[in-house]
Amino acid sequence: MVRLTSLAALVAAATVSHARTPPGFLPATQTDLIVEYNGFIAMSGAVIPRNTTIPQPRIGTLTRLPGRSYAVLMIDLDIPTDTPPQTNTLLHWAQTGLTPANTPTRLNTTTGQISVFLLENSTNTAPILGYFGPNPPARIPLSHRYTQILIDTSDSDVEDITAIRTAAATIRGFNALTVLTAADLEDKVVAGNFYNVTNPGPVNGTTTPSGTGTGTGGGAATNTPAGAGTGRVMVPASLIAVVTGAMFLAL
């Protein structure tokens, strides 16, 4: 059950919308993945300060998942190319061996307290690709969407995980649908989310692109230090229902 710490937090929660995967992204999901950076909820397409996203986030769901094993992928969908506005993709995180906690954890966040069933790496499974945070360069597009998807790998075998590992060896041009289809996991995405990180600019017209490509093909971003964008933090609509229920029970 969720209890907000103040009326102000409740009002903030009332301005929310769903998170999930961004429009046009596949495989899509209609279930919220909670993504939290040291108390900062990074969800619903909100613009998040870059420095907030430096540490690896905690992820979880509002209800406990029934599976035995899960994997998370995080992908930048807006890597610059030599032919803007065409963009590329870049894998930022790939972790298998996650299991849902048996009991919820109460997170103190920027929008109040929420109870989340965290995904834990209880067996210390080594990541396929260790997390590295967003850092959009001063190139078009300045604002990048970062999506996170949670995959149920309970019935996966060694070959399925190997397919993900092989694809992740080349992080640029990572296509989630193609990779998960090869691993027979395209219908196993159980939760998703995305947020934005923006370089304040101006666009650096003298930077030589470090890769080429078209569409969602080749191309690369440089590691130019990026500033932080600002924006309203959005909370999933599903949280509103939980919060509202808690208020009625408290009356």
C-alpha positions as CSV (number, residue, x, y, z in Angstrom):
1,M,0.0,0.0,0.0
2,V,1.3,3.5,-0.8
3,R,1.2,6.4,1.6
4,L,2.3,9.8,0.4
5,T,4.2,11.9,2.9
6,S,2.2,15.1,2.2
7,L,-0.7,16.6,0.4
8,A,1.7,18.4,-1.9
9,A,3.1,15.0,-2.9
10,L,-0.4,13.8,-3.7
11,V,-1.1,16.8,-5.9
12,A,2.2,16.1,-7.7
13,A,1.1,12.5,-8.3
14,A,-2.2,13.7,-9.7
15,T,-0.4,15.3,-12.7
16,V,0.9,12.0,-14.0
17,S,0.7,9.9,-17.1
18,H,1.7,6.4,-18.1
19,A,5.4,5.5,-18.6
20,R,5.8,2.3,-20.5
21,T,7.7,2.1,-23.8
22,P,7.9,5.2,-26.1
23,P,5.6,5.4,-29.2
24,G,6.8,3.3,-32.1
25,F,9.2,1.2,-30.0
26,L,9.0,-2.6,-30.3
27,P,8.4,-4.8,-28.5
28,A,5.9,-2.6,-26.7
29,T,4.4,-3.2,-23.3
30,Q,1.5,-1.7,-21.4
31,T,2.9,-2.4,-17.9
32,D,5.0,0.2,-16.0
33,L,8.6,-0.5,-15.0
34,I,9.5,1.6,-12.0
35,V,13.0,3.2,-12.5
36,E,14.5,5.1,-9.5
37,Y,17.8,6.9,-9.1
38,N,18.5,7.6,-5.5
39,G,14.9,8.7,-4.8
40,F,14.3,10.3,-8.3
41,I,11.6,8.7,-10.3
42,A,12.7,8.7,-14.0
43,M,9.6,7.8,-15.8
44,S,6.8,8.7,-18.3
45,G,9.0,10.5,-20.8
46,A,10.1,13.1,-18.3
47,V,13.3,15.1,-18.9
48,I,15.8,14.0,-16.3
49,P,19.0,15.8,-15.3
50,R,22.0,13.9,-16.6
51,N,23.8,13.9,-13.3
52,T,20.8,12.1,-11.7
53,T,21.3,9.2,-14.1
54,I,25.0,8.5,-13.4
55,P,24.5,5.6,-10.9
56,Q,22.8,2.4,-11.9
57,P,19.0,2.7,-11.1
58,R,16.9,0.4,-9.0
59,I,14.0,-1.1,-11.0
60,G,10.8,-2.8,-10.0
61,T,7.1,-3.3,-10.4
62,L,4.1,-2.3,-8.4
63,T,2.9,-5.9,-8.1
64,R,5.2,-9.0,-7.7
65,L,6.0,-10.7,-10.9
66,P,5.4,-14.5,-11.0
67,G,8.5,-15.5,-13.1
68,R,11.7,-17.0,-11.7
69,S,14.2,-14.9,-13.8
70,Y,14.2,-11.6,-15.6
71,A,16.5,-9.5,-17.8
72,V,16.6,-5.7,-18.3
73,L,17.8,-3.9,-21.4
74,M,18.3,-0.1,-21.6
75,I,18.7,1.5,-25.0
76,D,19.3,5.1,-26.2
77,L,17.0,5.5,-29.2
78,D,18.5,8.9,-30.5
79,I,22.2,8.5,-31.3
80,P,23.3,11.1,-33.9
81,T,24.5,10.0,-37.3
82,D,26.2,11.8,-40.2
83,T,22.8,12.3,-41.9
84,P,20.5,14.1,-39.3
85,P,17.7,13.8,-38.5
86,Q,18.3,10.1,-39.0
87,T,19.4,8.4,-35.8
88,N,20.9,5.2,-34.5
89,T,20.6,3.3,-31.2
90,L,23.0,2.4,-28.5
91,L,22.7,-0.3,-25.8
92,H,23.4,1.1,-22.3
93,W,22.7,-1.8,-20.0
94,A,22.0,-5.5,-20.3
95,Q,21.6,-7.6,-17.1
96,T,20.2,-11.1,-16.8
97,G,19.6,-13.2,-13.6
98,L,17.2,-10.7,-12.0
99,T,14.6,-12.1,-9.6
100,P,11.6,-10.2,-8.0
101,A,11.8,-9.6,-4.3
102,N,9.4,-11.5,-2.1
103,T,8.3,-8.4,-0.2
104,P,7.9,-4.8,-1.4
105,T,10.4,-2.0,-0.6
106,R,9.1,1.4,0.3
107,L,11.0,4.0,-1.7
108,N,11.1,7.6,-0.6
109,T,11.0,9.5,-3.9
110,T,10.6,12.9,-5.3
111,T,6.9,12.2,-5.6
112,G,6.3,10.6,-2.2
113,Q,6.5,7.1,-0.9
114,I,5.8,4.1,-3.1
115,S,5.9,0.4,-2.5
116,V,7.8,-1.5,-5.2
117,F,8.8,-5.1,-5.7
118,L,12.4,-4.6,-6.7
119,L,14.3,-6.8,-9.2
120,E,17.3,-8.1,-7.5
121,N,20.5,-9.7,-8.7
122,S,20.6,-12.1,-5.8
123,T,23.0,-14.5,-7.5
124,N,25.5,-11.8,-8.5
125,T,25.1,-12.7,-12.1
126,A,27.7,-10.7,-14.1
127,P,26.1,-8.2,-16.5
128,I,26.1,-8.8,-20.3
129,L,26.8,-5.1,-20.5
130,G,27.4,-3.1,-17.3
131,Y,25.3,0.0,-16.9
132,F,26.7,3.3,-18.2
133,G,24.6,6.5,-17.9
134,P,23.2,8.9,-20.5
135,N,25.5,11.5,-21.9
136,P,24.0,13.1,-25.1
137,P,26.6,15.0,-27.2
138,A,26.2,18.5,-28.5
139,R,24.9,17.1,-31.8
140,I,21.4,16.8,-33.4
141,P,19.3,15.5,-31.7
142,L,20.2,17.2,-28.4
143,S,17.4,15.3,-26.5
144,H,17.7,11.5,-26.3
145,R,15.0,9.0,-25.3
146,Y,16.3,6.2,-23.0
147,T,14.0,3.1,-22.8
148,Q,14.2,0.3,-20.4
149,I,12.4,-3.1,-20.9
150,L,12.1,-6.0,-18.6
151,I,12.0,-9.5,-20.1
152,D,10.8,-12.7,-18.5
153,T,13.6,-15.2,-19.0
154,S,12.2,-17.9,-16.8
155,D,11.8,-20.5,-19.6
156,S,14.9,-19.4,-21.5
157,D,17.8,-21.7,-22.2
158,V,21.5,-21.1,-22.6
159,E,21.1,-20.4,-26.4
160,D,18.5,-17.7,-25.7
161,I,20.8,-15.8,-23.4
162,T,23.7,-16.3,-25.7
163,A,21.7,-14.7,-28.5
164,I,21.4,-11.6,-26.3
165,R,25.0,-11.7,-25.3
166,T,26.2,-12.0,-28.9
167,A,24.1,-9.0,-30.1
168,A,25.2,-6.9,-27.1
169,A,28.8,-7.3,-28.2
170,T,28.1,-4.6,-30.7
171,I,26.3,-2.0,-28.7
172,R,25.7,0.5,-31.5
173,G,22.8,-0.2,-33.7
174,F,21.1,-2.5,-31.1
175,N,17.6,-3.4,-32.3
176,A,15.6,-4.9,-29.4
177,L,13.0,-6.5,-31.5
178,T,15.5,-8.3,-33.7
179,V,17.6,-9.4,-30.8
180,L,14.7,-10.7,-28.7
181,T,13.1,-12.4,-31.7
182,A,16.4,-14.3,-32.3
183,A,16.3,-15.3,-28.6
184,D,12.6,-16.4,-28.8
185,L,11.8,-13.7,-26.3
186,E,9.9,-11.1,-28.4
187,D,6.7,-11.9,-26.6
188,K,8.2,-11.9,-23.1
189,V,8.6,-8.2,-22.4
190,V,6.6,-7.7,-19.2
191,A,7.2,-4.1,-18.3
192,G,8.8,-1.0,-19.8
193,N,9.6,2.7,-19.3
194,F,11.4,5.6,-20.9
195,Y,12.8,9.0,-20.0
196,N,14.7,11.8,-21.8
197,V,18.0,13.4,-21.1
198,T,18.9,16.6,-23.0
199,N,22.1,18.4,-23.8
200,P,21.4,22.1,-23.4
201,G,23.5,22.9,-26.6
202,P,24.4,24.7,-28.6
203,V,25.0,22.2,-31.3
204,N,28.7,21.7,-31.9
205,G,29.0,22.2,-35.7
206,T,32.8,21.5,-35.7
207,T,32.5,18.0,-34.2
208,T,33.4,15.3,-36.7
209,P,30.9,12.4,-36.3
210,S,32.5,9.2,-35.1
211,G,30.2,6.9,-37.1
212,T,27.9,6.8,-40.1
213,G,24.6,5.3,-40.9
214,T,21.0,5.7,-42.0
215,G,17.7,5.2,-40.3
216,T,18.3,3.1,-37.2
217,G,21.5,1.9,-38.7
218,G,25.1,3.0,-38.1
219,G,26.3,6.2,-36.3
220,A,27.6,7.2,-33.0
221,A,27.5,9.8,-30.3
222,T,30.7,11.2,-28.9
223,N,31.2,11.4,-25.1
224,T,30.9,15.2,-25.0
225,P,29.9,16.2,-21.5
226,A,26.2,17.0,-21.5
227,G,24.3,19.3,-19.3
228,A,20.9,18.6,-17.6
229,G,17.5,19.3,-19.0
230,T,14.6,20.2,-16.8
231,G,11.0,19.0,-16.9
232,R,8.1,17.8,-14.9
233,V,8.6,14.4,-13.4
234,M,5.7,12.1,-14.4
235,V,4.5,9.2,-12.4
236,P,2.6,6.2,-13.9
237,A,-1.2,6.5,-13.8
238,S,-1.3,3.1,-12.2
239,L,0.3,4.8,-9.1
240,I,-2.6,7.2,-8.9
241,A,-5.0,4.3,-8.3
242,V,-2.8,2.9,-5.5
243,V,-2.5,6.3,-3.9
244,T,-6.2,7.0,-4.1
245,G,-7.0,3.7,-2.5
246,A,-4.6,4.5,0.3
247,M,-6.3,7.8,0.9
248,F,-9.7,6.3,1.2
249,L,-8.4,3.6,3.6
250,A,-6.8,6.4,5.7
251,L,-10.1,8.3,6.1
